[in-house]
Amino acid sequence: MDVINTSGRRKTSVARIYLKPGKGEVTINKRPLNDYFTTGTLQYKINQPFSLTETEGQYDVNVNVFGGGITGQAEAVRLAVSKALIEINPEWKPALKAEGLTTRDPRMVERKKFGQKKARKKEQFSKR
């Protein structure tokens, strides 16, 4: 098996991953997983596709991620890992889809409109 590369996006975060057989090492922007994502919740999100498909410790993941905040980045990586695992074995798709890991979350920040304070907030209207 060769190196599989996929990408995942969430809000303004974009993650490009390179998945290959190995010992289960996850490197994000040339740093170990525990150094980049320090909280347990974010580490769990990244390892979730591996635990659902029972492939922990079988693949090395090299990630380039940029944009957005750390939660958006973690979810972008999770989507990319899920897509890569489905590319390896299409039989894992129903398990990943049931947990919602194959869906790109399209929610993004709405842009600010001119003449308004924020995207939806407007100046107070005075009738008289």
Residue pairs with C-beta under 8 A, 6 or more apart in sequence:
1 20
1 21
1 88
2 20
3 18
3 19
3 20
4 18
4 19
4 20
4 84
4 87
4 88
5 16
5 17
5 18
5 19
5 84
6 16
6 17
6 19
6 80
6 83
6 84
6 87
7 14
7 15
7 16
7 17
7 80
7 83
8 14
8 15
8 17
8 75
8 76
8 77
8 78
8 79
8 80
8 81
8 82
8 83
8 104
9 15
9 76
9 79
9 104
10 68
10 72
10 73
10 75
10 76
10 79
10 104
10 105
11 67
11 68
11 69
11 72
11 105
11 107
11 108
11 109
12 67
12 68
12 72
12 108
12 109
13 65
13 66
13 67
13 68
13 69
13 72
13 73
13 75
13 76
14 65
14 66
14 67
14 76
15 63
15 64
15 65
15 73
15 76
15 77
15 79
15 80
16 63
16 64
16 65
16 80
17 61
17 62
17 63
17 64
17 77
17 80
17 81
17 84
18 61
18 62
18 63
19 59
19 60
19 61
19 81
19 84
19 85
19 88
20 59
20 60
21 58
21 59
21 60
22 58
22 59
22 60
23 57
23 60
24 50
24 56
24 57
24 58
24 59
24 60
25 32
25 60
25 61
26 32
26 33
26 46
26 47
26 60
26 61
26 63
27 33
27 60
27 61
27 62
27 63
28 36
28 37
28 63
28 65
28 77
29 36
29 63
29 64
29 65
33 43
33 46
34 43
37 43
37 46
37 70
37 74
42 70
42 71
42 74
45 74
45 75
45 77
45 78
46 74
46 77
46 78
46 81
47 56
48 78
48 99
48 101
49 78
49 81
49 82
49 85
49 96
49 101
50 56
50 58
50 59
50 81
50 85
52 92
52 95
52 96
52 99
52 101
53 85
53 89
53 92
53 95
53 96
55 85
61 81
63 77
63 80
65 73
65 76
65 77
66 73
67 73
68 76
75 105
78 101
79 101
79 102
79 103
79 104
82 96
82 101
82 102
83 102
85 92
85 96
86 92
86 93
86 96
86 102
93 102
96 102
97 103
109 119
110 119
110 120
111 119
112 118
112 119
113 119
116 122
116 123
117 123
